[in-house]
């Protein structure tokens, strides 16, 4: 069940060095430090001070939905030149098209007027090499087999094609003529289109 991230991981020696040189106040017990969600709440309060309702409609201005991986390295708005209100963004592990993705795409199209779909996978994805054994291990651990599939893959381009096919053949979607798939390179920031 091990996932190897595509990023530099400090060595034990480097971690020990950085810990040794850290200020004493950082040595306090973890329970005294604010958690990440507390930081979100504080950041939101600061954000709300200058927030002004722009009067945007719930319908995306560019009439597009982006389906992408949840990987934290993907800044989709910056990478695609999107502004707030331009697009629906659906993210999940791997950016794969699952039943729930089809559900969201159907609502996006039928209720909120989108017409185009961009599917984006990326290099160094955590699902590459993960197997359905993940579900078996979960079942052994918690005593219940997950109803969902892991949707792991070994062929990145092939999985993008499979996702495009799932979208194009869904009976629930109104617009399947403008569906395009890409692989985002986490090292260069470039998209590579999959045919």
Secondary structure by P-SEA (a helix, b strand, c coil): ccccccbbbbcaaaaaaaaaaccccccccccccccaaaaaaaaaaaaacccccccccccccccbbbbbbcccccccccccccccccbbbbbcccccccaaaaaaaaaacccccccbbbbbbbcccccccccaaaaaaaaaaccccccccccccccaaaaaaaaaaaaaaccccccccbbbbbbbcccccbbbbcc
